[in-house]
Amino acid sequence: MPVNKEKYQQIRTELDAKKVTLVAVSKTKTKEDILELYHLGQRDFGENYVQELVDKAAQLPKDIRWHFIGHLQTNKVKLIAPFVQLIHGVDSLKLLKEINKEAVKNNRVIDCLLQIHIAQEETKFGLNEEELELLIGQLADMPMANVWVAGLMGMASFTDDMAKVRIEFKRLREVFDHHAKLQTSNLKPQNLSMGMSSDYKVAIEEGSNMVRIGSLLFGERVKK
Ligand SMILES: *Cc1c(COP(=O)(O)O)cnc(C)c1O
């Protein structure tokens, strides 16, 4: 499946006008595919699998900003800590501590988004609102100089029912607005990462400022 350059230009124009960051989700796609968008000016790319991200980052231009959008295991943090731009799916204090530890070793500050569970579907990933409150409280008590909680991330239910998706995004936006007022030494919520190929327009209407789009740009993925 070829990269859809026309679609890219169209989405990019639409998002630039609204000051929404486009993360091009390149998981399972080749280096050549990524370079096609890179040559059109795209710099933010998102990957879900640690080893794939590490391999691609080593072989592609150094000014690419790599976003890790998958579920990150603590034992893999060290592999991406030297270069990752933003880790979208953080959902535990344990993981934050590990990211901080590896960030210290690399002499960097690593930006993270806390993943909030907004979909009705059951999933192991993401914090509910109570857990979010708890984690933010713990963060305030525990100075971690090398991580920066830069916002929230969420995924709506996997459904064609856009009314339902809208309600879920609206809720995440409310949670984000509530926390955007709270700013502590390592909490500064600025990014609200919500919206994918099927629902990014609704997400932006509901206040997203960062969307993660894969298949619209790169074509459908073969299931891994
Ligand atoms: C794969 C993925 C995306 C992109 O999905 P598309 O439907 O291809 O746009 C966005 N966010 C996350 C967390 C993903 O895993």
PDBQT file of the ligand as one rigid body, heavy atoms in Angstrom, charges set to zero:
ROOT
HETATM    1  C1  LIG A 301      -2.100   2.349  15.829  1.00  0.00    +0.000 C 
HETATM    2  C2  LIG A 301      -2.428   3.473  16.731  1.00  0.00    +0.000 A 
HETATM    3  C3  LIG A 301      -2.891   4.695  16.228  1.00  0.00    +0.000 A 
HETATM    4  C4  LIG A 301      -3.165   4.957  14.761  1.00  0.00    +0.000 C 
HETATM    5  O1  LIG A 301      -4.282   4.243  14.338  1.00  0.00    +0.000 OA
HETATM    6  P1  LIG A 301      -4.945   4.501  12.897  1.00  0.00    +0.000 P 
HETATM    7  O2  LIG A 301      -6.324   4.000  13.088  1.00  0.00    +0.000 OA
HETATM    8  O3  LIG A 301      -4.164   3.709  11.933  1.00  0.00    +0.000 OA
HETATM    9  O4  LIG A 301      -4.890   5.954  12.638  1.00  0.00    +0.000 OA
HETATM   10  C5  LIG A 301      -3.113   5.713  17.131  1.00  0.00    +0.000 A 
HETATM   11  N1  LIG A 301      -2.910   5.559  18.449  1.00  0.00    +0.000 NA
HETATM   12  C6  LIG A 301      -2.476   4.387  18.965  1.00  0.00    +0.000 A 
HETATM   13  C7  LIG A 301      -2.270   4.283  20.427  1.00  0.00    +0.000 C 
HETATM   14  C8  LIG A 301      -2.252   3.310  18.129  1.00  0.00    +0.000 A 
HETATM   15  O5  LIG A 301      -1.833   2.160  18.656  1.00  0.00    +0.000 OA
ENDROOT
TORSDOF 0
